[in-house]
């Protein structure tokens, strides 16, 4: 009897709570003043006073918008406000956000969620919320998804927002995202910092039929001249122009071209590959190799872990340590990774650290470790091998802007002996690149040698020798990469 009475009281209290919440919502709705203008909406509902270039973007009602904006100009905030205003003031619409990775999509979605929960007016309009969805009582919803054809297909949208659009595959934009807008005559917004010109984002940027917003970092009142001057000193000219001037540029002597890097990122997107940022995460079973580039005072230490799947090399884990990190801490990270993944092979930059580091790694149970001393010849072999894997479409790189920049900044020239010489510009780093190159090189396997018996006879004619040379060349023993 007491249990029934308690259950009745609980149901009665819950019903009263729901009635109270409904009454509060009704009061707020009656007091609510309809705000249609997007700038007024940003100020009165979201409590943000937009900068002039943000206001221009908010008021732009074009169906196709390109926002090419420098760092720290608030492009994520601007588009987040535009998405919320559209969903709140238009019933029964779908706003879909996508980006090169789920993590990147969630940056935009988290900004939207922060705005919504910070406003009592919006917070009380939520009827359902998940980690990637906000559903309002007017039946409008905002959804965040990674750039995956499998996950994106099937949606109909009224507004599609592509964050870091330079890294979204063209076929996804043209064959998956645009068809979402076919029946709704909806909006497509592409925002990004620049990358290469051989992509939809650049062609949209120069398309007169698109509404283009180009914003340099200096236009943001919060970005000081002193900061920009510091960045000029700490970055390459090309990187600064892309990141802070919103310019499409690339160094002529870049060994890895931007479109080649982007294709590796697109392969990772097709495979649904995301970087595992922590060793505590779950890694699938498979064959793993690692590369370690040691640094300490001026250069960073970095570890790259790749997984071999048939003929494809997948970058699964990448970690760059802060400056002044001890070698023992780097070794500890490598030991932890090996305990979890059981490496097939580990290659370590032995140039500065010498044999004691290798001995310590072996003493900790990693017998498959080998040292590589960086010389002109070994550097050429490492980066040439990496480039071949990339050109063959067999390297999958989850989107990581810092890694992509390091790869693109690697410059080359020729020595007097004809060897390739590599360097990175002043005020830049290439530690993650070398860790990746070492890890990819560790996946190489040497084929068994073939023995050819040449008869010692004076009757071997010129034609016979030519045939033998062709046969030898055809079966020449070389290192191959899986």
N, C-alpha and C positions, 0 to 999 in steps of 0.2 A: 504493500500500500504506500509506504514511504517513497519507494522508487518511482511509482506512478505519479505521486504528487510532485516529486522533484523534477521528473521529466516534463510534467505539465507546466511547472513554473519556468523551466528553461525555455520551452517553446513560446510561452507567453512573453518572456523577457526578450527573446530574439525577435518576435513579431513587433514588439514595441520599439526595439532598436531600428528595425527596418522602416517602420512608419516614421520615426524621428528623422532618419536619414533622408527619406523621401520628402518630408516636409521642408527640411533644410535646403534640399535641391530645388524645391518649388519656390522657396523664398528667394534664393539666389537667382533663379531663372527670371522671376518677376522683376527683380531689381537690375537685372542685366541689361545694359544698353548695347544695342547692336552696333558693332564697329566693323565697317566694311573695308575702309582704306587700310592697306597693309602697314604703312608707316605708323599710323595712329594705333593700329592693333599691336605692333611691336612695343610701342611706348606704354600703352595703357593696360595691355593684357600680359605681355611678357616682361615688362619693366626694363626695356632696353631702348636707348636712344641711338638709332642707327647712324653711322657715318654717312656722308653724302654718297659715296660709291655703293654702300650697302642699301641705302634708300632707293637709289636708281635700280638696283637689282630687284629689290622687293616690289617695286612698282611696275616692273617689266612684265607685261601680260602676253609676251610672244609665246608661240607654241614651241619654238626651238631656241634654247638659250645655251650659250657657251660662256663659261666663266673661267678664264685663264688668269689665275691670281697668284701673286707671290706669297711667300711664307708669312705667317702672323698677320694676315690681312683680314682674318675672320670669315673665310669663305664657308667653313663648316657651320658657323653660327648663322651666317646670312641665309644659307639654304635651309637650315633647320627652322628658322623663323618662317620662311616662305612655305615650307611643308606644313607646319602647324596651322598657319593662317588658312591655307587652302583646305585642309581637312576639317577645320572647325567651322568655316563659313560655307562649305559646300556639303550637303548631306549625301550619304550613300556613295562616297568616292573612295578609291584606293590609291594611296601614295606608296610606291615601292622604291626602296633604297637598295642599291647594290654597289659593290666595290670589288677590287681584285681579290680580297680575302674577307673572311667573316670578321676578323678582328677590325679591319678597316671599315666595314659596314657598321659595326657596333660603335665605332667612334661617333659617327653621325647620329645613330639611333640613341646613344646615351645622352648626347647633347639635346636631342628632342625630348627625351624622357625627363631630363633635368628641368627644362622649361615648363613642361606640363605639370610636374609635381610641385613646382615652385609657385604655380598660379592656382589659387583656390577655385577660380572660375573654371579652369580646365580640369583640375583634379577631380572635381565633382561630376564631370561629364564622362569619366572613364567607366565603361561597363565590363571591360575585360582587358587584362594586361599579361603578357609573358615576357620572356627575355628578348624576343624579337618582334613583338606585336603590341600595338596600342589600339584598342577598339573604343570609339566614342559612342555616346548614346544616339547621335544622329546617323548611326550606321556607317560612318566613315572610319577608315582604319589606316594605320601607318605600319608598314612591314619592312624589316631589314633582312636581306639575304646575301650570301656570298655569290661571287660570279661563277655560278655553276649552271650549265644548261639543264641538267636533270632537275635541279631545285627551282629554277626560274620558269620553266615551261608550264603552261596551263593557267597562268594568271592573266587577268584582264585588269588594266590599270588606267587611271585618269591622269596620273603624274608619275613619271619615272625619273629618278635622280641617280646619276652615275657619278660616284665619287672616285677620284683618281682615275678619270676616264681614259687617260693615256695608256693605262695598263689593262683595260678590258678588251678582250679579243673582238675584232671587227665583226666576226660572224655572230657573236653573241648580241652585239648591238643591232645589227641589221636583220638577223634571222630570228631572234628571240625577243628583244626588248621592243623594237619598233612595232612588230605585230600585236603587242599588248595594247597599243593605242589605236588600232585600226577602227574599232567600233565606237570608241569613246571620243575620238578626235582630241586626244589628251595632249599633255605637255611632256616634253623631254628636256631635261636639264643636264648638261655635261660640265663638270667642274674638275679642274686638275691643275697642277703645276706642269709645265711643258716637259716633254721627253723627245721622242724622235718625230720626224716629219712624215715618215712612211706609215701613217696611221689615220684612222677616221677622225680622231680629235683634232689633229692639225688641219685636215681638209675642212672640217666644220668651222674651225677658227678663221679660215680665210674665205669661207662661203658667204657671199653677200646676202643670202636668204636666211642666214642665222643671225640672231641677235647676240652680238659678241661684247663681253665685258672683260677688258684687260686692266688689271689693277696691279701696280707695282707696290712693293712693301713700303716704300717711302710715303705712300698716300695714307697709310694708317697713322693716326696721331700718336699711337703708343709706341711706334718704332722710331727710335732716335737716330739722328745722323751718326752719332758716335758708335752705336751698335752696328749700323750698316758698314761703317768704315772698318770696324773690327772684323766683320765677316769678310770684307774684301781682302784683308790681310791673311785670314785663316782659310780661305777657300781658293780653288782655282778660278780663273776668269770665267770659264764656261759654266762651272757649277754655280757661281754667284749670279750670272745672268739668268740662268734657269730658275734658281730658287727665289731670287729677290727682285729680278727685273721682268719676270714672266716672258723670257725670250726663248725661242727655239734655236739652240746652238749645239754644236758638237765639235770637239777638237779634231783637226784633220789627221793627226797621227795617233788616234785612239786605236789600240789593237783590237778591242772588242767593240763593235759598233752597237749603237743603241737599239736598232731594230733586231739584231741578233740576240741581245739580252732579253728584250721584250718577248721574243718567241719562246725562250726558255721559261719565262714566267707564265706565258699562255699555256704551255704544256702542263705545268703544275696545276693550273686552273682546270684544265680538261680532266686531269686525273683526280681532282678534288684534294690535292695535297696541301696541307698547312704545316708551317714550321712548328715543331714541338719546342717551346721556349724553356721548358723545365724538364729535368730528368725524372721528375716525379710523375710525369704524364705517362700514359700507356703507349708503348711502341709496338707495332705489329711484328710478328715473327719474321725473320728474314736474314739475309746476309748483309752485314754492315762493315763499313770501313771508315777510318777517321784520318784527318789531317790536323796537325798542330803547328801553328806559327808562334814562336816564343818572342816576346818583347817585354819591356819592363819600364824604362824611364821615358823614352821618346816614342816608342812604338808599343802598340797594344799586343797582348797575347790573344790568340783566337783559336777556337776549336770548331771544326766542321765535321759533321757526321753524315755519311751518305748511305743509302740503301740500294742494293742492286736487285732489280727486278727484270729478269730476262736480259734484254739489251738496253735497258734504261737505267740511268743513275738518278736517284731521287735525293735531293738535299732535305734531310729530315730534322736536323738539329744544328743550330749555329749559335755560338756564344762568344762574345768579345768581352774580355775582362778589362776593368778599369786600369789606368796607368798605375804603376808601382805595385801591382799584384804580384805576390811572391810566386816563384816557380813551383813551390810545394803545393800552393793552392790550385794552380793550373793542373798539376799532376793529379791532385786529388779529384778534380772534376773529371779528368780522363779515366781514372780508376773506377769512379762511380758509373760512368757511362759504359765501361767495359763489363762491369759486373751485371749490368742490365742487358747489354746487347751482344756480348761475346764477339768482339771484333775479329774479322778474318785477317785484317792487316791494318797497321797504323804507321803512317809516315810522319816524321817529326823534322822540323827545321833544326838542323844541328849546327848551323853556321856559327852562332855566337855562344851557345851553351856548352858545346863540347860533349865528350863521351860520358861524363858523370851523370848527366840528366838521363841519358839512355839507360845506363846501368840502374839508376833508381827506378825508372819505369818498369824495367824487366824484373827487378827485385820485388815490385809490387804485383807481379803476376801477369804482366802483359808480355808474353814471349814473342808476339808477332810484330813488335815494334822495330822499325828501321829508321836510321838517320839519313838525312839528305843535306849535303853541304851545298849552299847556293853559290853557283858559279855562273858565268855567262852561258855555258853549255847546259847545265841542269835547269836553269831558269827557262831557257828556250824550249827544252824538252817538256817541262811541266806546263807552260802556258800554251805551247803549240798543241799539246795533247788535249788540254782543256778546250781549246778553240775547236778542234776537230770534233769532239763529242758534242759541242754546242751546234756546230754547223750540220751535223748529222741528225739533229733533232732528238738527241738521246739524253739530254740533261734537263731535268725538271727543277726549276727554282721557284719556291714560294715567294710571293712578293715581299721584298724587304728593300726599301728605298736606299738605305745606307749601303747595303751590299751591291746593289745595282750601280750606284754611283762609283763605288770603289772599282768595280770591274770596268766601267766605261772610262775612268780616268787613267787607266794603265796605258802608258805611251810607249812607242817603240821607235828604234832607229837601227841602223846596221853598223856593225864594227868593221874595222879594216879587213878582218878575215872573212867577212860575209855573214857572221852570226848575228841573230837578232839580239838587241840590247833593250832591256825594259827598265822603266823608271816611272815613278809617280810624281806629279808636280809638287812644288813646295807647298807646305801647309795642308797636305792631304795625306791619307793613309791607305795602305793596301793589305793590311793584315788579314782581313776576312777573305780577300781574294786568294792569298797564298795558302791559307788553310783549306779553302775549297779546292784549289789546284792539287794540293797534296792528297786530299781525300779522294779526288777523282783518279789521280794517278795510282793510288793504292788499289783500285779496282782492276788494274791491268793484269792480264795473265799472259805468260810467255808460252807460245806453242812448242810442242816437242820438236827438237831439231831433226832435220831430214839429212840422211847420209847419202851422198852421191859418189859412186865409184867411177872414176874416169880411167879407162884402159890406157896403159902406156903403149902406144903404138904410133909408128911414124906414118901410118896410112890414113890418119884422121885428116880429112880435107877441110877446105875453107867453109864449105856449106855445112859440114858436120859440126864444126866449131860454132857457127852462128846458131844452129839449132840448139846446141847445148847451152849457149849463153841465154837464149830466150827461155829455155826450160828452167835454168837456174834463177833467172829474174822472176819468173812466174811463181816459183816456190821459195822466194827469198825469205829467210827467217827474220820476222819483225815482231815487235811487241804489238799486241792487239788489245783493244779496250772492249770489254763486254758492253 
